[in-house]
Amino acid sequence: MDELESIIEAQREKDNFWWTIEFSTPLSDNSEELLSTVAALSDSIGSYIFTEKDSEGNERLFLRADYDGTKPLDDLMFMVNFILKDKDFKDIDLTRAYKTSNQPWEKQHYDAFPPLNVGKSLVVMAPWHEKEEIAPNRTPIYIYPSTAFGTGYHESTQIAMTLLEEVVKEGDTILDVGTGTGILFITALKLGADKAIARDIDPTTLDEAKRNMNLNGINPKVCELSEGDLLKGFKGQVNILTANILLNPNVSMLPDVRPVLKPKGFAIFSGMTSVESSMFLSVLNSSGLEIDKELKIGDWWGCRATKSWS
Ligand SMILES: C[S@@+](CC[C@H](N)C(=O)[O-])C[C@H]1O[C@@H](n2cnc3c(N)ncnc32)[C@H](O)[C@@H]1O
């Protein structure tokens, strides 16, 4: 083999494999967020999340993360092990690491994210499904599955989307707190809302939300995206507020929600388990809000609330 051929061969080899590392952790309220954070911190180029039962029948959440095959595996493992030393990730196990050959990354993702019907009128699709037939009664929401939370595959997102599709109307302004991929505000805009304000405490999610806006043909002029902690510093009033976070941030935000809702506005909360619902509802009632609808999918629970006037 001459020098040029060996360079080409080396390049082909580089292009044709990825490192794949699989992490797992017991299923909990924040397990998906923790695994996604590990993938983001370790520069994964794409990841896929799934659940499986362990030998004792307990559900575990797995994240299979792909990495650039051009980097030495030793360096990658060193970095990953360093990240896992953080106390926040103490329950995360590195299950296995391997080379994924001759299996294009797009193909793996293609298989991993088939179109998913959500609620009565939505279908979440990865962009490579764009050409697939869409039922006439469903609006496609294109989401590029990457490291931000919000592929549509998590029940908490499906709860929020379903509660949202039932009330969003033309002309609405939505405030999406903890936007992740942007899936909730993109849904609202595609169902007729006029304007979206979206914030996330993690600034890295905002680029992903922008990419998804683009995929869905959303005019950037109707969206304000910023880094932000819950409702801190937010001034203004909206027709719909969405927050698919977790029990504690949702509860701590509740006292600030009523003032940001317009008179007939709705607040949609998700990211909590059925067990946590009574705790959340007791604080909701003392925050000048009243329940409009509750929704449960699997172990997950969410609700829609309005201003109470009594
Ligand atoms: C469960 S994900 C929800 C993503 C998306 N909205 C969905 O429904 O799928 C929660 C998001 O909230 C963000 N988040 C967590 N704590 C937050 C806070 N205090 N303020 C704003 N965003 C926060 C996380 O970074 C994450 O992107």
The ligand as an SDF file (V2000), in Angstrom:
LIG
                    3D

 27 29  0  0  0  0  0  0  0  0999 V2000
  -36.9200   17.4050   32.3720 C   0  0  0  0  0  0  0  0  0  0  0  0
  -36.0960   18.5810   31.3610 S   0  0  0  0  0  0  0  0  0  0  0  0
  -37.4710   19.1920   30.3780 C   0  0  0  0  0  0  0  0  0  0  0  0
  -37.1080   19.5520   28.9650 C   0  0  0  0  0  0  0  0  0  0  0  0
  -38.3100   19.8710   28.0750 C   0  0  0  0  0  0  0  0  0  0  0  0
  -38.9600   21.0780   28.4920 N   0  0  0  0  0  0  0  0  0  0  0  0
  -39.3130   18.7320   28.0750 C   0  0  0  0  0  0  0  0  0  0  0  0
  -40.4550   18.9580   28.4760 O   0  0  0  0  0  0  0  0  0  0  0  0
  -38.9610   17.6150   27.6840 O   0  0  0  0  0  0  0  0  0  0  0  0
  -35.8160   19.8560   32.5440 C   0  0  0  0  0  0  0  0  0  0  0  0
  -35.0290   21.0390   32.0200 C   0  0  0  0  0  0  0  0  0  0  0  0
  -35.0780   22.0340   33.0330 O   0  0  0  0  0  0  0  0  0  0  0  0
  -33.8110   22.6250   33.1810 C   0  0  0  0  0  0  0  0  0  0  0  0
  -33.7290   23.1610   34.5390 N   0  0  0  0  0  0  0  0  0  0  0  0
  -33.4240   22.4860   35.6830 C   0  0  0  0  0  0  0  0  0  0  0  0
  -33.4750   23.3280   36.7400 N   0  0  0  0  0  0  0  0  0  0  0  0
  -33.8250   24.5610   36.2470 C   0  0  0  0  0  0  0  0  0  0  0  0
  -34.0140   25.8460   36.8340 C   0  0  0  0  0  0  0  0  0  0  0  0
  -33.8590   26.0360   38.1490 N   0  0  0  0  0  0  0  0  0  0  0  0
  -34.3510   26.8800   36.0320 N   0  0  0  0  0  0  0  0  0  0  0  0
  -34.4990   26.7000   34.6950 C   0  0  0  0  0  0  0  0  0  0  0  0
  -34.2960   25.5020   34.0820 N   0  0  0  0  0  0  0  0  0  0  0  0
  -33.9750   24.4520   34.8470 C   0  0  0  0  0  0  0  0  0  0  0  0
  -32.8340   21.5130   32.8380 C   0  0  0  0  0  0  0  0  0  0  0  0
  -31.5810   22.0420   32.4200 O   0  0  0  0  0  0  0  0  0  0  0  0
  -33.5760   20.7560   31.7380 C   0  0  0  0  0  0  0  0  0  0  0  0
  -33.2320   21.2430   30.4600 O   0  0  0  0  0  0  0  0  0  0  0  0
  1  2  1  0
  2  3  1  0
  2 10  1  0
  3  4  1  0
  4  5  1  0
  5  6  1  0
  5  7  1  0
  7  8  2  0
  7  9  1  0
 10 11  1  0
 11 12  1  0
 11 26  1  0
 12 13  1  0
 13 14  1  0
 13 24  1  0
 14 15  1  0
 14 23  1  0
 15 16  2  0
 16 17  1  0
 17 18  1  0
 17 23  2  0
 18 19  1  0
 18 20  2  0
 20 21  1  0
 21 22  2  0
 22 23  1  0
 24 25  1  0
 24 26  1  0
 26 27  1  0
M  CHG  2   2   1   9  -1
M  END
$$$$
